[in-house]
């Protein structure tokens, strides 16, 4: 068993290294502005955010819709503390250069983004985690909208720049000039690996016990509120880091981008991949981004055959087809693409050996 576990670990490391190499090679061959590289970068960011949401919804059984709010906190924390001091006067031109006089290293700011989101989650979790099911979802969604409104509040303009853009902070292109795709892959890979270790620990087993049966879990001595809050805070920490990575991907930041529809997108990715499957969330993230941003884009272009215009093809038709594809996937894969399984645990079913019965 020990040798088998070591072999699986070595294979996993080799596969991750191969994925990193292929992503780097794709950027070298296609160019940093190609659609393939764009999908890889955004897919890596969304994979981290989807896995963080799956930790809460899929592994702990808490139906939360506040992910966009924690991403917003992380994104703004990163941007505010990494804008160069020399450029703050231009960015905060309506607020006399702002009031934050600190410039942090981008790695420190990424960690701080997660910590800020976790602190907000700890405060919000005190009242809302006593709720269950739909009530919890509504409460977390409400808090996410409150956070977005507060960030745009003019009184906080010297810190958040109000409803104006934040820009000139470090992006994927500036932090790693040789490759814009490796940095999000490395950060997302490390964070997802940490979540995977957590799920396979005693805390992870406690989360699953709460998801399966709260009464039985409490009877076993598991502190329900303590473990729920732990899952909520950890999930929000990684959502905050994901929000910071999304800000780096976009290159500029505005609170209006973090609407509730973003949470629904992440939830959809989790459902398509499979509730309770890390690899399912990662796989679904890349497929979701590729379909919505790349593969179906030709459907938005008006197409003519001679003088005849093909009907329906035009602006907006891509999302109609994309919605139909999602409906088909959900109908035929009720538990998602992976269910609650992982890629490394899939086994090819062996053919049953039949015994020849000879008559005496």
C-alpha positions as CSV (number, residue, x, y, z in Angstrom):
1,X,0.0,0.0,0.0
2,X,2.8,2.4,0.9
3,X,4.6,1.7,-2.5
4,X,1.3,2.2,-4.3
5,X,0.8,5.5,-2.6
6,X,4.3,6.6,-3.5
7,X,3.9,5.5,-7.1
8,X,0.6,7.5,-7.3
9,X,2.3,10.6,-5.9
10,X,5.2,10.3,-8.4
11,X,2.8,9.9,-11.3
12,X,0.8,12.9,-10.1
13,X,3.9,15.1,-9.9
14,X,5.0,13.9,-13.4
15,X,1.5,14.7,-14.9
16,X,1.5,18.2,-13.3
17,X,5.0,18.9,-14.6
18,X,3.9,17.7,-18.1
19,X,0.9,20.0,-18.0
20,X,3.0,23.0,-17.0
21,X,5.5,22.2,-19.8
22,X,2.7,21.8,-22.4
23,X,1.1,25.2,-21.2
24,X,4.5,26.9,-21.6
25,X,5.1,25.3,-25.0
26,X,1.6,26.4,-26.2
27,X,2.5,30.0,-25.3
28,X,5.8,29.8,-27.1
29,X,4.2,28.3,-30.2
30,X,0.9,30.2,-30.3
31,X,1.9,33.6,-28.7
32,X,0.7,35.2,-25.5
33,X,-2.3,36.8,-27.2
34,X,-3.7,33.6,-28.8
35,X,-7.0,32.2,-27.8
36,X,-5.5,29.0,-26.6
37,X,-3.2,30.8,-24.1
38,X,-6.1,33.1,-23.0
39,X,-8.2,30.0,-22.3
40,X,-5.4,28.4,-20.4
41,X,-4.8,31.4,-18.2
42,X,-8.5,32.1,-17.4
43,X,-9.1,28.4,-17.0
44,X,-6.4,28.1,-14.4
45,X,-7.9,31.0,-12.4
46,X,-11.4,29.6,-12.6
47,X,-10.2,26.1,-11.7
48,X,-8.9,27.4,-8.4
49,X,-12.1,29.4,-7.7
50,X,-14.3,26.4,-8.6
51,X,-12.3,24.0,-6.4
52,X,-12.5,26.5,-3.5
53,X,-16.3,26.5,-4.0
54,X,-16.4,22.7,-4.3
55,X,-14.7,22.5,-0.9
56,X,-17.7,24.3,0.6
57,X,-20.6,23.1,-1.5
58,X,-19.4,19.7,-2.6
59,X,-17.4,18.4,0.4
60,X,-19.0,20.1,3.4
61,X,-22.5,20.4,2.0
62,X,-22.9,24.1,2.6
63,X,-24.9,25.9,-0.1
64,X,-23.1,29.2,-0.3
65,X,-23.5,31.8,-3.1
66,X,-21.0,34.4,-1.8
67,X,-18.0,33.4,-3.8
68,X,-18.0,36.6,-6.0
69,X,-18.0,38.8,-2.9
70,X,-14.8,37.1,-1.5
71,X,-13.2,37.2,-4.9
72,X,-13.9,41.0,-5.0
73,X,-12.3,41.4,-1.6
74,X,-9.2,39.5,-2.7
75,X,-9.0,41.3,-6.0
76,X,-9.2,44.8,-4.5
77,X,-6.8,44.0,-1.7
78,X,-4.2,42.8,-4.2
79,X,-4.7,45.8,-6.5
80,X,-4.7,48.5,-3.8
81,X,-1.5,47.3,-2.2
82,X,0.5,46.7,-5.4
83,X,-0.1,49.8,-7.4
84,X,3.3,51.6,-7.7
85,X,3.5,54.7,-5.4
86,X,4.6,56.8,-8.3
87,X,1.5,56.0,-10.3
88,X,-1.1,56.4,-7.5
89,X,-1.8,60.0,-8.3
90,X,-2.9,59.1,-11.8
91,X,-5.0,56.2,-10.7
92,X,-6.6,58.0,-7.8
93,X,-7.0,61.3,-9.7
94,X,-10.5,61.9,-8.3
95,X,-9.4,61.2,-4.7
96,X,-6.1,63.3,-4.4
97,X,-3.9,60.3,-5.0
98,X,-5.6,58.0,-2.4
99,X,-4.7,57.4,1.2
100,X,-2.8,54.1,0.9
101,X,0.9,54.8,1.1
102,X,2.1,51.2,1.0
103,X,3.4,49.2,-1.9
104,X,3.8,45.4,-1.4
105,X,5.4,42.7,-3.3
106,X,2.9,40.8,-5.5
107,X,3.5,37.5,-3.7
108,X,2.8,39.1,-0.3
109,X,-0.2,40.9,-1.8
110,X,-1.6,37.5,-3.1
111,X,-1.4,36.0,0.4
112,X,-2.9,39.2,1.9
113,X,-5.7,39.0,-0.6
114,X,-6.6,35.5,0.7
115,X,-6.3,36.6,4.4
116,X,-8.6,39.6,3.8
117,X,-11.2,37.4,2.2
118,X,-10.9,34.9,5.1
119,X,-11.4,37.7,7.7
120,X,-14.5,38.8,6.0
121,X,-15.7,35.2,5.8
122,X,-15.0,34.7,9.5
123,X,-17.1,37.8,10.4
124,X,-19.9,36.9,8.0
125,X,-19.9,33.2,9.1
126,X,-20.8,34.0,12.7
127,X,-24.5,34.8,11.8
128,X,-25.0,33.0,8.5
129,X,-23.6,29.6,9.2
130,X,-26.4,28.9,11.7
131,X,-28.7,28.9,8.7
132,X,-29.2,25.9,6.4
133,X,-29.9,25.1,2.7
134,X,-31.6,27.9,0.7
135,X,-31.5,30.3,3.6
136,X,-27.7,30.1,3.8
137,X,-27.5,30.6,0.0
138,X,-29.7,33.7,0.2
139,X,-27.8,35.2,3.1
140,X,-24.3,34.7,1.5
141,X,-25.6,36.1,-1.8
142,X,-26.9,39.1,0.1
143,X,-23.6,39.7,1.8
144,X,-21.7,39.4,-1.5
145,X,-23.9,42.2,-3.0
146,X,-23.4,44.3,0.2
147,X,-19.6,44.0,-0.2
148,X,-19.8,45.1,-3.8
149,X,-21.9,48.1,-2.9
150,X,-19.5,49.1,0.0
151,X,-16.4,48.9,-2.3
152,X,-18.1,51.4,-4.7
153,X,-19.1,53.7,-1.9
154,X,-17.7,57.1,-2.5
155,X,-16.6,57.6,1.1
156,X,-14.1,54.7,0.6
157,X,-12.9,56.2,-2.6
158,X,-9.4,57.1,-1.3
159,X,-8.9,53.4,-0.7
160,X,-11.0,51.6,-3.4
161,X,-11.2,54.4,-6.0
162,X,-14.9,54.2,-5.8
163,X,-16.6,53.1,-9.0
164,X,-13.5,54.0,-11.0
165,X,-11.0,51.6,-12.5
166,X,-7.9,50.3,-10.6
167,X,-5.0,49.7,-12.9
168,X,-1.2,49.7,-13.3
169,X,-0.8,46.9,-10.7
170,X,1.4,43.9,-11.5
171,X,-0.2,41.4,-14.0
172,X,0.8,38.0,-15.4
173,X,2.8,39.8,-18.1
174,X,4.9,41.9,-15.7
175,X,5.5,39.4,-12.8
176,X,6.9,36.7,-15.2
177,X,7.9,38.4,-18.4
178,X,9.1,35.1,-20.0
179,X,5.7,33.4,-19.8
180,X,2.2,34.8,-18.9
181,X,0.7,31.3,-18.5
182,X,3.1,29.7,-16.0
183,X,2.4,32.0,-13.1
184,X,-1.4,31.3,-12.8
185,X,-0.7,27.6,-13.4
186,X,1.9,27.5,-10.6
187,X,-0.3,29.5,-8.0
188,X,-3.5,27.6,-8.9
189,X,-1.6,24.2,-8.8
190,X,-0.1,25.0,-5.3
191,X,-3.5,26.1,-3.9
192,X,-5.4,23.2,-5.4
193,X,-2.8,20.8,-4.0
194,X,-3.2,22.4,-0.5
195,X,-7.0,21.9,-0.8
196,X,-6.5,18.3,-1.8
197,X,-4.3,17.6,1.2
198,X,-6.9,19.2,3.5
199,X,-9.7,17.0,2.0
200,X,-7.6,13.9,2.6
201,X,-6.9,14.9,6.2
202,X,-9.0,14.3,9.3
203,X,-10.6,17.7,8.8
204,X,-11.6,16.7,5.3
205,X,-13.2,13.5,6.6
206,X,-15.1,15.6,9.2
207,X,-16.3,17.9,6.4
208,X,-17.6,14.9,4.5
209,X,-19.3,13.5,7.6
210,X,-21.2,16.8,8.1
211,X,-22.2,16.7,4.4
212,X,-23.6,13.2,4.7
213,X,-25.4,13.4,8.0
214,X,-25.1,16.3,10.5
215,X,-26.8,14.4,13.3
216,X,-24.5,11.4,13.0
217,X,-21.5,13.7,12.7
218,X,-22.5,15.5,15.9
219,X,-23.0,12.2,17.6
220,X,-19.5,11.2,16.7
221,X,-18.2,14.3,18.5
222,X,-17.6,16.6,15.6
223,X,-18.2,20.3,16.4
224,X,-20.5,21.3,13.6
225,X,-20.2,25.0,13.8
226,X,-16.4,24.9,14.2
227,X,-15.9,22.7,11.2
228,X,-18.4,24.6,9.1
229,X,-16.7,27.9,9.9
230,X,-13.3,26.4,9.1
231,X,-14.5,25.2,5.7
232,X,-16.1,28.6,5.0
233,X,-13.0,30.5,6.0
234,X,-10.6,28.3,4.1
235,X,-12.8,28.3,1.0
236,X,-13.0,32.1,1.1
237,X,-9.2,32.4,1.5
238,X,-8.6,30.5,-1.8
239,X,-11.5,32.5,-3.4
240,X,-9.7,35.7,-2.4
241,X,-6.4,34.4,-4.0
242,X,-8.5,33.4,-7.1
243,X,-9.9,37.0,-7.2
244,X,-6.4,38.4,-7.1
245,X,-5.4,36.2,-10.0
246,X,-8.5,37.2,-11.9
247,X,-7.5,40.9,-11.4
248,X,-4.0,40.1,-12.7
249,X,-5.5,38.3,-15.7
250,X,-7.8,41.3,-16.5
251,X,-5.2,44.0,-16.1
252,X,-7.7,46.5,-14.7
253,X,-10.3,46.2,-12.0
254,X,-13.8,47.4,-11.3
255,X,-16.4,46.2,-8.8
256,X,-19.2,45.9,-11.3
257,X,-17.5,42.9,-12.9
258,X,-18.1,40.8,-9.7
259,X,-21.8,40.4,-9.9
260,X,-23.9,37.5,-8.7
261,X,-23.8,36.1,-12.2
262,X,-20.1,35.3,-11.7
263,X,-21.0,33.1,-8.7
264,X,-23.6,31.3,-10.8
265,X,-20.9,30.6,-13.4
266,X,-18.6,29.1,-10.8
267,X,-21.4,27.1,-9.3
268,X,-22.3,25.8,-12.8
269,X,-18.7,24.7,-13.3
270,X,-18.8,22.8,-10.0
271,X,-22.0,21.1,-10.9
272,X,-20.8,20.2,-14.4
273,X,-17.5,18.8,-13.0
274,X,-19.2,16.9,-10.2
275,X,-20.0,17.9,-6.6
276,X,-17.2,16.5,-4.5
277,X,-14.6,16.0,-7.3
278,X,-11.5,18.2,-7.4
279,X,-10.4,16.9,-10.8
280,X,-13.9,17.3,-12.1
281,X,-13.9,21.0,-11.2
282,X,-10.6,21.6,-12.8
283,X,-11.6,19.8,-16.0
284,X,-15.0,21.6,-16.2
285,X,-13.3,25.0,-15.7
286,X,-11.2,24.6,-18.8
287,X,-14.0,23.1,-20.9
288,X,-16.4,25.9,-19.7
289,X,-13.9,28.7,-20.6
290,X,-13.0,27.1,-23.9
291,X,-16.6,26.7,-25.0
292,X,-17.8,30.1,-23.9
293,X,-14.7,32.1,-25.0
294,X,-13.3,30.2,-28.0
295,X,-14.9,27.1,-29.6
296,X,-18.3,28.6,-30.2
297,X,-17.2,32.2,-31.0
298,X,-17.8,31.6,-34.7
299,X,-21.5,31.5,-34.1
300,X,-21.5,35.2,-33.3
301,X,-20.3,36.0,-36.8
302,X,-22.8,36.7,-39.6
303,X,-22.1,34.1,-42.3
304,X,-23.1,34.3,-46.0
305,X,-23.1,31.7,-48.7
306,X,-23.2,33.8,-51.8
307,X,-26.0,36.3,-51.3
308,X,-27.8,34.0,-48.8
309,X,-27.3,34.8,-45.1
310,X,-27.4,31.8,-42.8
311,X,-30.2,32.4,-40.3
312,X,-29.7,32.8,-36.6
313,X,-25.9,33.2,-36.8
314,X,-25.1,36.6,-35.3
315,X,-24.3,38.5,-32.2
316,X,-25.5,36.6,-29.1
317,X,-26.3,33.2,-30.8
318,X,-23.1,31.7,-29.3
319,X,-24.6,32.0,-25.7
320,X,-27.8,30.4,-26.9
321,X,-26.0,27.3,-28.2
322,X,-23.7,27.3,-25.1
323,X,-26.8,27.2,-22.9
324,X,-28.2,24.2,-24.9
325,X,-24.9,22.4,-24.6
326,X,-25.0,22.9,-20.8
327,X,-28.5,21.6,-20.6
328,X,-27.6,18.5,-22.5
329,X,-24.6,17.8,-20.3
330,X,-26.7,18.2,-17.1
331,X,-29.4,16.0,-18.5
332,X,-27.0,13.1,-19.5
333,X,-24.6,13.5,-16.6
334,X,-26.8,14.0,-13.6
335,X,-23.9,13.8,-11.2
336,X,-21.5,15.8,-13.4
337,X,-18.7,14.6,-15.6
338,X,-16.8,13.0,-12.7
339,X,-19.5,12.6,-10.1
340,X,-17.6,12.3,-6.7
341,X,-14.7,10.5,-8.3
342,X,-11.2,11.7,-9.1
343,X,-9.2,11.1,-12.3
344,X,-6.4,9.3,-10.4
345,X,-8.9,6.9,-8.8
346,X,-10.6,5.8,-12.0
347,X,-10.0,2.2,-12.9
348,X,-10.8,0.3,-16.1
349,X,-13.2,-2.4,-15.2
350,X,-11.8,-5.8,-15.6
351,X,-13.7,-8.5,-17.4
352,X,-15.2,-11.0,-15.1
353,X,-13.4,-14.3,-15.3
354,X,-15.8,-17.1,-16.1
355,X,-15.2,-20.5,-14.8
356,X,-15.8,-23.3,-17.1
357,X,-18.1,-25.8,-15.4
358,X,-17.5,-29.3,-16.7
359,X,-20.0,-31.9,-16.3
360,X,-18.8,-35.0,-14.6
